[in-house]
Structure formats: C-alpha cells, structure tokens
Amino acid sequence: MRLDFTKGHGTGNDFVVLADPDGHLDLTPSLVAALCDRRRGIGADGVLRVVRAAKHPDAAGTAGEAEWFMDYWNADGSFAEMCGNGVRVFVRYLLTHGLAAPSADGLPVATRAGVVRAVADGDTIAVDMGTPSVYDAGTATVGSLTVPGTAVDCGNPHLVCALPAGVELGALDLHVAPAHDAAMFPAGVNVEFTTPGEPVAGADLHVRMRVHERGSGETLSCGTGALAVGAVALRDAGLAAGVVAVDLPGGRLTVTVDDATAWLTGPAVLVADGTVDVAVLS
C-alpha cells in the first residue's frame, strides 16, 4: 500500500500529516511508529490524521461544533489528548488544501481534549486553548537532580519545573524520560524544565524551556508545554493575565492569558508532500 503524506512542523515540533477525510485508513500504533521512525521511516514527533469528526468514534459527538477532528498520535504509537503545535499545523493543512476557510471567530477543530478554535494571521496561527488548570505540586528527577514542579492540565498533563540557580538548561540529559510520581500521573506526563529569560519587547514575562514529551521523547518544541509554562510563570509573578514569550530549542511561542481563556500563538509550516510505501516500513 502506498500512502500520501504531508510533512509539517511548528517551531521544529514535526508531524506526518495524513488526509483521511472519511476515516477509511487502518491507522495502527505500529504503522504510526514506523512512519515516525527517523531512520527507517519519514521521521516525526507524531502523526496528525485529518478526518471528519462525524467519521471518527472519538469525535462524533463534536461534529455539530467542528467539521474536522485532529486524530493525533505520538511517535511511539500512543494517543495524546492535545497538541498545541499540532493544532496549528493541522489548521495550516486545512487552509492550504482548501478543506476549510479562515474565520475571524476562529476555525473550530475537534481534539480528544475538546474543541479549540484557531485564527490564522499570515505566518502565524493563534489557538484559543482554554484556560490551563494549575492544580498540584510534584517532582521530576533527571540523573541525580530532583526538581520541584507544578502540575498543569492543558487538556493533557504537564509538570513544570523551574531549575535552581546554577543549573544550566542546556546541561540536562533528556534522552531518558525524567522520573516522576506515577500515582500523580498514571498515564504519564510531559515534563518542562525552565529558566527565566531576559526582558522581551511586547511580553510581560520571558521564559526559556526544554521538554520531554511522553510518547515522543525530547522535542524541539511543545505547544501545550509552552502553555503550561506560561500559566505557571504568570502565577508565580502574581499576575492573573498577561503575555509570556516562551523560547524553546525550535523557536519562540507566545502565550496570552486573559480573564476568559489562553491563546497559544506561533508559526506553522508545511515543508513537503510525498508518498510512502507502507510495505517497506519496519
């Protein structure tokens, strides 16, 4: 079987995009993992399947709100509830291929965490992600370093850990998933490590971060991770609302929080179209 695909990324967080409007593709964990393999497959942090909400059992209940469902899979073949960079790439795909039209009110997209709305403005796309829930405290351990963290629900689970003074962000070894409290996060967790950045024009706060994503490992960027980091940064600064510039290895994302919701803004780029022979993937 030959499978058409598009490759895209949001600040270096990259995806294989598969168009399957009517839900006919037999997408399995093993196929997803093979597609995402960076040496034997196409290579990506995850797969975005473009399918009509009415045609997918996980989204049929939202078909009245959103025509399209972002069926997102991690690189290891597991599901994720939400992907902030993935939503922007998904929307870029819909707009580029004429499957949806831009809307000033926001283009609705169904996800496993609910319906979000996206507004395209040139090279950037802003997504109304809803308000993150900052709800508990935990710890993450990398090597011999254990760091306290804050649990945040962005539709998917996060643990935001501010590094102590003297610990360099770039020195962390994130090849292995940080240890965490399995009772607090029984389905795993995305772990963000942060340090403060220098003041940035147009932002109330500036934070630098790296992330280890469950199911994908360390990635160049994580949209919901940036959202979680922004929410914690504002809380720690005593601000109920504001703009946070979040710098990741793959680029900058902007988190804007007001009294109603939180917006995640950043680029979304489609870089290639191709066809893969599924039979040779292993």
Rosetta silent file (secondary structure, phi, psi, omega in degrees, C-alpha in Angstrom):
SEQUENCE: MRLDFTKGHGTGNDFVVLADPDGHLDLTPSLVAALCDRRRGIGADGVLRVVRAAKHPDAAGTAGEAEWFMDYWNADGSFAEMCGNGVRVFVRYLLTHGLAAPSADGLPVATRAGVVRAVADGDTIAVDMGTPSVYDAGTATVGSLTVPGTAVDCGNPHLVCALPAGVELGALDLHVAPAHDAAMFPAGVNVEFTTPGEPVAGADLHVRMRVHERGSGETLSCGTGALAVGAVALRDAGLAAGVVAVDLPGGRLTVTVDDATAWLTGPAVLVADGTVDVAVLS
SCORE:     score description
SCORE:     0.000 S_00000001
   1 L     0.000  135.421  175.682    0.000    0.000    0.000 S_00000001
   2 E  -106.075  138.586 -171.135    1.218    3.485   -0.872 S_00000001
   3 E  -127.128  123.711  175.825    0.239    6.339    1.405 S_00000001
   4 E   -77.515  142.940 -179.976    0.239   10.051    0.560 S_00000001
   5 E  -146.578  163.692  169.862    1.517   12.352    3.308 S_00000001
   6 E  -125.705  142.303  176.588    2.498   15.920    4.083 S_00000001
   7 E  -107.144  132.039  179.412    5.342   16.870    6.418 S_00000001
   8 E  -145.188  167.920  177.497    4.940   19.934    8.612 S_00000001
   9 E  -153.064  157.011  171.215    6.231   21.488   11.793 S_00000001
  10 E  -124.975  110.982 -173.694    5.548   24.148   14.387 S_00000001
  11 L    46.607   44.812  174.739    8.794   25.592   15.823 S_00000001
  12 L    85.326   -9.268  174.271   10.558   22.336   14.987 S_00000001
  13 E   -81.088  106.776 -165.385    7.929   20.049   16.521 S_00000001
  14 E  -107.573  153.578 -171.902    7.334   17.952   13.393 S_00000001
  15 E  -141.492  147.605  165.192    4.466   15.825   12.162 S_00000001
  16 E   -93.801  122.576 -178.519    3.432   13.465    9.404 S_00000001
  17 E  -103.487  125.896 -179.206    0.016   14.643    8.208 S_00000001
  18 E  -117.919  122.267  177.240   -2.312   12.027    6.705 S_00000001
  19 E   -84.077  119.202  179.522   -5.504   13.029    4.897 S_00000001
  20 L  -144.109   63.664 -169.910   -8.258   10.531    5.700 S_00000001
  21 L   -52.498  -38.512 -174.435  -11.484   12.581    5.467 S_00000001
  22 L  -103.200   10.103  172.925  -13.877    9.650    5.721 S_00000001
  23 L    71.257   33.943 -178.366  -11.935    7.553    8.232 S_00000001
  24 L   -89.391  -19.690 -174.881  -11.048    4.641    5.934 S_00000001
  25 L   -71.182  131.200  176.156   -7.357    4.364    6.832 S_00000001
  26 L   -85.757   81.675 -177.610   -6.434    1.494    9.148 S_00000001
  27 L   -87.487  119.957 -176.294   -4.049    3.544   11.282 S_00000001
  28 L  -118.901  160.785  176.534   -2.363    1.359   13.903 S_00000001
  29 H   -55.735  -39.621 -178.817    0.227    2.021   16.612 S_00000001
  30 H   -68.234  -37.316  177.866    2.834    0.036   14.680 S_00000001
  31 H   -67.791  -42.159  178.105    2.202    1.991   11.471 S_00000001
  32 H   -60.045  -48.088 -179.540    2.421    5.302   13.334 S_00000001
  33 H   -61.290  -38.330  179.395    5.702    4.275   14.983 S_00000001
  34 H   -68.375  -41.457  177.502    7.103    3.163   11.623 S_00000001
  35 H   -62.327  -37.599 -175.884    6.131    6.408    9.914 S_00000001
  36 H   -83.404   -9.331  179.418    7.745    8.435   12.710 S_00000001
  37 L   -61.788  125.554 -172.966   10.992    6.443   12.711 S_00000001
  38 L   -80.942   -6.902  177.621   13.718    8.930   11.771 S_00000001
  39 L  -114.092  -35.137 -177.290   15.953    6.355   10.092 S_00000001
  40 L  -108.606   -7.561  179.685   13.598    3.797    8.576 S_00000001
  41 L  -124.868 -148.810  178.552   10.505    5.922    8.052 S_00000001
  42 L   -80.015  -42.193 -179.473    9.638    9.540    7.307 S_00000001
  43 L    95.312  120.529  179.825   10.580   10.790   10.751 S_00000001
  44 L  -173.259  165.303  173.311    8.418   12.893   13.064 S_00000001
  45 L   -82.903  -14.852 -179.508    7.372   13.582   16.629 S_00000001
  46 E  -177.836  175.453  178.863    3.872   12.408   15.808 S_00000001
  47 E  -118.223  133.568  173.470    1.144   11.771   13.242 S_00000001
  48 E  -110.691  112.855  174.090   -1.821   14.053   12.543 S_00000001
  49 E   -95.037  127.186 -179.714   -4.702   12.302   10.811 S_00000001
  50 E   -93.048  105.013 -174.722   -7.118   14.722    9.136 S_00000001
  51 E  -137.557  144.176  176.851  -10.546   13.123    9.485 S_00000001
  52 E   -65.018  137.119 -178.119  -14.087   14.475    9.647 S_00000001
  53 H   -56.358  -38.579 -177.944  -15.375   14.477   13.209 S_00000001
  54 H   -65.959  -17.370 -175.581  -18.544   12.683   12.135 S_00000001
  55 H  -101.137    4.409 -178.950  -16.428    9.820   10.759 S_00000001
  56 L  -125.754  129.141 -175.688  -14.379    9.107   13.900 S_00000001
  57 L   -60.998  -27.049 -179.405  -15.818    7.465   17.029 S_00000001
  58 L   -78.187   -9.907 -174.208  -13.709    9.652   19.334 S_00000001
  59 L  -130.671   -1.669 -174.641  -15.125   12.847   17.847 S_00000001
  60 H   -55.860  -32.317 -179.033  -18.602   12.078   16.528 S_00000001
  61 H   -69.858  -14.491 -179.794  -20.159   13.895   19.483 S_00000001
  62 H  -104.413    5.386 -174.837  -18.478   17.145   18.447 S_00000001
  63 L   -60.419  -26.806  177.606  -19.479   17.003   14.774 S_00000001
  64 L   -72.456  -19.829 -179.616  -22.069   19.718   15.345 S_00000001
  65 L   -99.672  -34.857 -174.298  -19.317   22.091   16.524 S_00000001
  66 L  -140.017  134.548  177.704  -16.401   21.165   14.283 S_00000001
  67 L   -74.140  -35.042 -170.679  -16.194   19.525   10.872 S_00000001
  68 E  -112.700  141.282  178.995  -12.620   18.281   11.345 S_00000001
  69 E  -114.027  128.495  174.305  -11.037   16.110   14.033 S_00000001
  70 E   -87.279  100.287  178.055   -7.309   16.146   14.768 S_00000001
  71 E   -86.935   93.967 -172.634   -6.548   12.474   15.376 S_00000001
  72 E   -99.462  133.851  178.227   -3.144   12.901   16.999 S_00000001
  73 E  -125.370  136.613  173.026   -0.728   10.048   17.727 S_00000001
  74 E   -69.669  166.943 -177.351    2.643   10.243   19.496 S_00000001
  75 L   -62.200  -25.987 -179.476    5.765    8.875   17.799 S_00000001
  76 L   -87.046    3.046  178.750    5.553    5.632   19.786 S_00000001
  77 L    93.070    4.902  176.763    2.032    4.926   18.525 S_00000001
  78 L   -90.649  162.048  177.311    0.186    6.098   21.629 S_00000001
  79 E   -84.096  154.359  166.936   -2.610    8.673   21.660 S_00000001
  80 L  -128.730  145.442 -176.793   -2.327   12.199   23.025 S_00000001
  81 L   -71.934  -33.598 -173.150   -5.304   14.287   24.101 S_00000001
  82 L  -152.360  153.180  175.196   -3.953   17.562   22.781 S_00000001
  83 L  -150.921  108.144 -174.965   -1.017   19.013   20.852 S_00000001
  84 H   -66.452  -41.654  174.884   -0.681   22.795   20.628 S_00000001
  85 H   -69.117  -38.220  179.983    1.873   22.790   17.810 S_00000001
  86 H   -61.962  -39.228  179.110   -0.039   20.008   16.091 S_00000001
  87 H   -60.739  -42.069 -178.651   -3.273   22.021   16.051 S_00000001
  88 H   -66.420  -42.476  177.307   -1.553   24.873   14.245 S_00000001
  89 H   -64.846  -39.811  177.930   -0.018   22.536   11.649 S_00000001
  90 H   -58.919  -46.833 -179.763   -3.391   20.796   11.296 S_00000001
  91 H   -66.042  -40.826  176.918   -5.114   24.128   10.636 S_00000001
  92 H   -58.139  -39.936  178.823   -2.391   25.164    8.175 S_00000001
  93 H   -64.264  -46.970  179.953   -3.066   21.914    6.299 S_00000001
  94 H   -57.902  -45.783 -176.982   -6.834   22.524    6.210 S_00000001
  95 H   -69.510  -42.683 -177.395   -6.407   26.067    4.918 S_00000001
  96 H   -65.319  -35.057 -176.170   -3.686   25.228    2.375 S_00000001
  97 L   -97.966   12.024  174.667   -5.681   22.342    0.894 S_00000001
  98 L    68.647   22.132  179.800   -8.998   24.197    0.761 S_00000001
  99 L   -87.406  -11.723  177.874  -10.666   21.971    3.340 S_00000001
 100 L  -156.121  160.481  178.538  -11.648   24.939    5.492 S_00000001
 101 L  -113.232  147.363  177.462  -11.806   28.727    5.231 S_00000001
 102 L   -59.370  149.447  179.909  -10.271   31.236    7.653 S_00000001
 103 L  -138.341  131.010  177.932  -12.675   32.637   10.223 S_00000001
 104 L   -64.378  -26.708  178.339  -12.348   35.773   12.311 S_00000001
 105 L   -82.566   -8.272 -178.840  -14.267   33.940   15.025 S_00000001
 106 L   102.337  128.110  177.051  -11.802   31.049   14.887 S_00000001
 107 E   -76.754  120.380 -178.162  -11.831   27.852   12.870 S_00000001
 108 E   -76.555  138.210  176.669  -13.120   25.057   15.146 S_00000001
 109 E  -132.674  126.879  176.787  -11.054   21.868   15.424 S_00000001
 110 E   -82.257  138.138  175.216  -12.127   18.830   17.419 S_00000001
 111 E  -135.304  173.834  177.831   -9.484   17.123   19.567 S_00000001
 112 L   -69.959  -12.446  177.370   -9.552   14.464   22.251 S_00000001
 113 L  -101.864    8.860 -179.404   -9.463   17.304   24.784 S_00000001
 114 E   115.558 -173.498 -177.628  -12.444   19.098   23.246 S_00000001
 115 E   -93.907  129.117  174.617  -12.990   21.699   20.542 S_00000001
 116 E  -116.029  166.292 -178.922  -10.463   24.518   20.124 S_00000001
 117 E  -126.752  138.973 -175.033  -10.553   27.497   17.753 S_00000001
 118 E  -124.751  139.368  178.119   -7.739   28.799   15.577 S_00000001
 119 E  -121.363  120.718  179.823   -7.196   32.162   13.905 S_00000001
 120 E   -90.950  138.599  177.844   -4.647   32.415   11.085 S_00000001
 121 E  -143.691   89.900 -178.039   -2.723   35.639   10.543 S_00000001
 122 L    65.229 -126.111 -176.814   -0.048   35.343    7.872 S_00000001
 123 L   -76.071  -16.113 -176.065    2.749   33.058    9.002 S_00000001
 124 E  -107.631  156.934  175.065    1.325   32.602   12.491 S_00000001
 125 E  -132.343  130.632  176.863   -1.708   30.838   13.867 S_00000001
 126 E  -106.199  134.403 -177.941   -3.242   31.590   17.265 S_00000001
 127 E  -119.972  126.555  172.853   -5.254   28.902   19.020 S_00000001
 128 E   -75.506  103.777 -172.495   -7.782   29.502   21.789 S_00000001
 129 L   -94.061   -1.963 -171.921   -6.675   26.682   24.084 S_00000001
 130 L    78.872  174.095 -175.985   -8.964   27.377   27.030 S_00000001
 131 L   -89.273  121.421  176.820   -7.632   28.158   30.493 S_00000001
 132 L   -62.970  149.844  177.870   -4.947   25.781   31.824 S_00000001
 133 E  -105.803  112.088  175.790   -5.573   24.327   35.268 S_00000001
 134 E   -91.406  114.477 -163.384   -2.657   24.716   37.685 S_00000001
 135 E  -133.889  -12.280 -174.421   -3.557   22.190   40.333 S_00000001
 136 E  -161.677  175.714  177.521   -0.835   20.379   42.293 S_00000001
 137 E  -121.769  146.841  178.270    2.858   20.041   43.178 S_00000001
 138 E  -154.282 -165.781  177.020    5.239   17.218   42.318 S_00000001
 139 E  -139.236  155.749  172.399    8.851   16.494   41.460 S_00000001
 140 E  -130.102  143.902 -178.336   10.861   15.376   38.447 S_00000001
 141 E  -122.954  126.413  174.777   14.252   13.691   38.559 S_00000001
 142 E  -122.461  114.197 -175.478   16.927   13.871   35.871 S_00000001
 143 L    59.847 -124.029  179.791   20.068   11.931   36.755 S_00000001
 144 L   -93.471    1.885 -175.700   20.985   12.974   40.296 S_00000001
 145 E   -99.437  122.445  173.676   18.919   16.187   40.133 S_00000001
 146 E  -112.473  127.304 -173.385   15.430   16.275   41.629 S_00000001
 147 E  -123.391  131.965  174.033   13.437   19.440   40.955 S_00000001
 148 E   -67.068  148.794 -178.245   10.076   20.502   42.426 S_00000001
 149 E  -143.122  169.763  179.993    7.402   21.130   39.852 S_00000001
 150 E  -116.531  128.544  179.422    3.856   22.326   39.306 S_00000001
 151 E   -81.602  134.171 -178.972    1.206   20.107   37.737 S_00000001
 152 E  -135.713  133.928  176.038   -0.816   21.740   34.966 S_00000001
 153 E  -102.979  114.591  176.086   -3.719   20.347   32.936 S_00000001
 154 L  -112.862   29.206 -168.745   -3.818   21.745   29.382 S_00000001
 155 L    94.650  -25.862  169.393   -6.113   19.010   28.147 S_00000001
 156 L  -133.341  162.638 -170.386   -3.060   16.792   28.590 S_00000001
 157 E   -87.403  140.739  178.754   -0.832   16.520   31.696 S_00000001
 158 E  -137.165  152.486  172.198    2.265   18.624   32.364 S_00000001
 159 E  -130.243  111.666 -175.444    4.793   19.089   35.146 S_00000001
 160 E   -97.708  120.135 -173.483    6.564   22.450   35.006 S_00000001
 161 E  -122.192  115.101  176.448    9.897   22.503   36.853 S_00000001
 162 E   -81.627  126.357 -178.588   11.919   25.688   37.404 S_00000001
 163 L   -73.380  143.178  177.113   15.625   24.892   37.572 S_00000001
 164 L   -70.245  158.696  178.854   17.534   26.107   40.614 S_00000001
 165 L   -56.552  138.287  178.708   20.179   28.792   40.224 S_00000001
 166 L    94.668  -12.175  177.683   23.432   27.434   38.860 S_00000001
 167 L   -99.298  119.896 -177.736   21.860   24.602   36.832 S_00000001
 168 L   -81.532  133.814  179.237   22.124   25.205   33.093 S_00000001
 169 H   -58.703  -41.427 -177.329   19.112   24.353   30.966 S_00000001
 170 H   -71.289  -12.739 -176.868   21.328   23.046   28.175 S_00000001
 171 H   -85.498  -11.179 -177.617   23.163   20.688   30.524 S_00000001
 172 L   -68.857  139.066  174.647   20.164   18.467   31.217 S_00000001
 173 L   -97.090  103.384 -177.780   20.235   14.970   29.714 S_00000001
 174 L  -106.527   23.253  175.205   16.695   14.411   28.439 S_00000001
 175 L   -67.225  -26.393  178.566   17.427   11.310   26.363 S_00000001
 176 L  -113.281  143.021 -179.252   15.633    9.363   29.091 S_00000001
 177 L   -60.521  132.430  175.634   12.236   10.331   30.475 S_00000001
 178 L   -59.773  142.556  175.621   12.511   12.184   33.807 S_00000001
 179 E   -72.068  143.361 -179.112   11.299   10.174   36.761 S_00000001
 180 E  -148.102  174.255  179.496    8.032   11.435   38.247 S_00000001
 181 L   -74.908  106.414 -176.872    5.286   10.462   40.674 S_00000001
 182 L   -67.056  -26.987  178.215    3.429    7.695   38.843 S_00000001
 183 L   -69.572  -33.604  178.462    0.489    7.938   41.250 S_00000001
 184 L   -75.736  -35.414 -177.302    0.001   11.593   40.316 S_00000001
 185 L  -126.700   72.807 -175.473    0.409   10.920   36.586 S_00000001
 186 L   -64.094  -23.688  179.126   -0.720    7.333   35.960 S_00000001
 187 L   -99.396   13.790 -177.974   -0.905    7.911   32.185 S_00000001
 188 L    88.623  172.383 -175.355    2.496    9.623   32.046 S_00000001
 189 L  -153.443  149.669  170.433    3.329   13.309   31.856 S_00000001
 190 E   -86.830  128.097 -175.920    5.075   15.903   29.721 S_00000001
 191 E  -112.595  124.173  178.735    7.882   17.441   31.795 S_00000001
 192 E  -109.856  135.249  173.822    9.072   21.002   31.193 S_00000001
 193 E  -113.455  134.900 -171.583   12.259   22.493   32.655 S_00000001
 194 E  -132.140  154.153  167.807   12.511   26.275   32.712 S_00000001
 195 E  -139.226  151.903  179.563   14.817   29.189   33.398 S_00000001
 196 E   -70.794  148.232  176.774   13.963   32.918   33.245 S_00000001
 197 L  -108.767  172.132  177.018   14.894   34.877   30.130 S_00000001
 198 L   -71.214  156.699  179.162   15.856   38.485   29.555 S_00000001
 199 L   -54.270  141.898 -179.659   13.016   41.021   29.044 S_00000001
 200 L  -123.833  133.061  179.130   11.349   40.831   25.627 S_00000001
 201 L   -59.506  133.439  178.073    9.504   43.701   23.976 S_00000001
 202 L    85.898   -1.062  179.936    5.744   43.162   23.956 S_00000001
 203 L  -123.810  144.916  175.943    5.803   40.473   26.652 S_00000001
 204 L   -76.884  -32.856 -178.200    5.257   40.712   30.381 S_00000001
 205 E  -139.824  157.567  178.138    7.496   37.726   31.022 S_00000001
 206 E  -136.917  126.314 -176.814   10.122   35.716   29.136 S_00000001
 207 E  -130.891  140.815  172.079   10.897   32.065   29.883 S_00000001
 208 E  -105.340  143.544 -176.952   13.276   29.550   28.310 S_00000001
 209 E  -149.131  156.231  164.892   12.331   25.873   28.388 S_00000001
 210 E  -127.706  157.716 -174.274   13.119   22.337   27.308 S_00000001
 211 E  -142.201  143.441  167.646   10.627   19.489   27.338 S_00000001
 212 E  -112.202  114.349 -177.470   10.447   15.715   27.421 S_00000001
 213 E   -92.977  133.452  176.355    7.136   14.648   25.892 S_00000001
 214 L   -62.351  134.189  177.796    5.556   11.376   26.888 S_00000001
 215 L    85.154   -9.804 -178.163    5.463    9.073   23.898 S_00000001
 216 L  -134.364  -17.865 -176.905    7.909   11.159   21.843 S_00000001
 217 E    84.593 -163.307  176.917   10.971   11.962   23.988 S_00000001
 218 E   -69.364  132.585  177.477   12.669   15.343   23.959 S_00000001
 219 E  -119.898  161.074  179.058   11.231   17.528   21.206 S_00000001
 220 L   -70.490  -17.801 -178.759   12.338   20.879   19.830 S_00000001
 221 L  -163.634  153.292  175.484    9.037   22.375   20.907 S_00000001
 222 L  -146.377  114.176 -175.700    5.801   21.579   22.717 S_00000001
 223 H   -65.854  -48.489  178.408    2.837   23.913   22.361 S_00000001
 224 H   -68.043  -29.011  174.828    0.847   22.736   25.346 S_00000001
 225 H   -63.751  -42.834  176.348    4.115   22.650   27.298 S_00000001
 226 H   -62.367  -39.467  177.858    4.636   26.326   26.493 S_00000001
 227 H   -61.164  -45.044  178.933    1.052   26.989   27.570 S_00000001
 228 H   -63.450  -43.515  179.640    1.668   25.242   30.887 S_00000001
 229 H   -62.669  -43.097  178.766    4.936   27.119   31.402 S_00000001
 230 H   -61.401  -41.733 -179.877    3.243   30.435   30.639 S_00000001
 231 H   -63.718  -41.991  179.967    0.456   29.753   33.123 S_00000001
 232 H   -69.227  -40.158  179.657    2.914   28.890   35.897 S_00000001
 233 H   -61.110  -43.781  178.641    5.140   31.878   35.122 S_00000001
 234 H   -65.151  -44.128  178.421    2.207   34.275   35.399 S_00000001
 235 H   -59.189  -46.179 -177.630    1.015   32.683   38.632 S_00000001
 236 H   -66.447  -25.226  178.028    4.482   32.860   40.174 S_00000001
 237 L   -87.653   -0.600 -179.965    4.728   36.518   39.166 S_00000001
 238 L    75.895   23.578 -178.204    1.398   37.260   40.831 S_00000001
 239 L  -107.010  131.354  177.602   -0.297   38.090   37.523 S_00000001
 240 L   -83.314  -19.348 -179.557   -3.815   36.938   36.680 S_00000001
 241 L  -151.257  162.990  178.355   -3.308   37.775   32.997 S_00000001
 242 E   155.075 -178.221 -178.873   -0.508   38.717   30.652 S_00000001
 243 E  -116.162  130.067 -179.484    1.744   37.802   27.759 S_00000001
 244 E  -121.882  123.204  171.309    4.597   35.308   28.116 S_00000001
 245 E   -87.059  123.885 -177.249    7.280   34.784   25.479 S_00000001
 246 E  -117.863  115.854  179.802    8.437   31.163   25.669 S_00000001
 247 E   -98.315  126.273  178.576   11.673   30.218   23.938 S_00000001
 248 E  -118.380  167.757  178.282   12.229   26.577   23.047 S_00000001
 249 L   -54.775  -29.155 -177.652   15.082   24.951   21.104 S_00000001
 250 L   -92.453   -4.235 -179.466   12.919   25.166   17.954 S_00000001
 251 E   142.332 -169.738 -175.288   11.805   28.771   18.284 S_00000001
 252 E  -106.685  135.641  170.114    9.501   31.126   20.140 S_00000001
 253 E  -117.555  153.345  179.842    5.860   30.658   21.088 S_00000001
 254 E  -119.517  129.627  178.309    3.674   33.299   22.710 S_00000001
 255 E  -110.917  123.433 -179.882    1.155   32.564   25.453 S_00000001
 256 E  -120.519  118.034 -177.289   -1.510   35.206   26.089 S_00000001
 257 E  -113.672  130.783  172.726   -3.772   34.754   29.116 S_00000001
 258 L  -126.815 -167.853 -175.385   -6.800   36.905   29.895 S_00000001
 259 L   -76.842   -4.299 -177.395   -9.772   36.533   32.219 S_00000001
 260 L  -112.146  -34.521 -172.555  -11.589   34.310   29.724 S_00000001
 261 L  -164.453 -172.995  175.755   -9.046   31.990   28.092 S_00000001
 262 E  -133.385  135.960  179.595   -5.448   31.416   26.981 S_00000001
 263 E  -110.537  138.692  173.824   -4.088   31.772   23.449 S_00000001
 264 E  -112.979  122.832 -175.205   -1.084   29.970   22.001 S_00000001
 265 E  -125.011  135.858  177.455    0.487   31.736   19.025 S_00000001
 266 E  -178.119  177.245 -179.069    3.301   30.633   16.743 S_00000001
 267 E   -76.225  160.240  172.938    4.267   29.601   13.209 S_00000001
 268 L  -146.571  123.174 -170.002    3.044   26.524   11.366 S_00000001
 269 E  -128.802  133.690  170.332    4.834   25.373    8.218 S_00000001
 270 E  -100.110  124.539 -170.784    4.172   22.655    5.640 S_00000001
 271 E  -110.066  -20.355 -175.807    7.502   21.651    4.132 S_00000001
 272 E  -163.358  153.143  169.627    6.907   18.666    1.825 S_00000001
 273 E  -121.507  147.904  179.349    4.407   16.317    0.199 S_00000001
 274 E  -165.229 -175.365  177.331    5.223   12.741   -0.682 S_00000001
 275 E  -133.115  134.492 -179.599    4.217    9.102   -0.943 S_00000001
 276 E  -117.499  140.657  176.356    5.493    6.300    1.268 S_00000001
 277 E   -88.463  104.130 -176.005    5.425    2.576    0.528 S_00000001
 278 H   -60.062  -29.796 -176.105    3.958    1.146    3.731 S_00000001
 279 H   -64.131  -25.045 -177.256    5.149   -2.350    2.826 S_00000001
 280 H   -95.292   -5.540  177.505    8.819   -1.418    3.272 S_00000001
 281 L   -71.554  143.865  178.049    8.389    0.257    6.660 S_00000001
 282 L  -143.818    0.000    0.000    9.638   -1.735    9.610 S_00000001
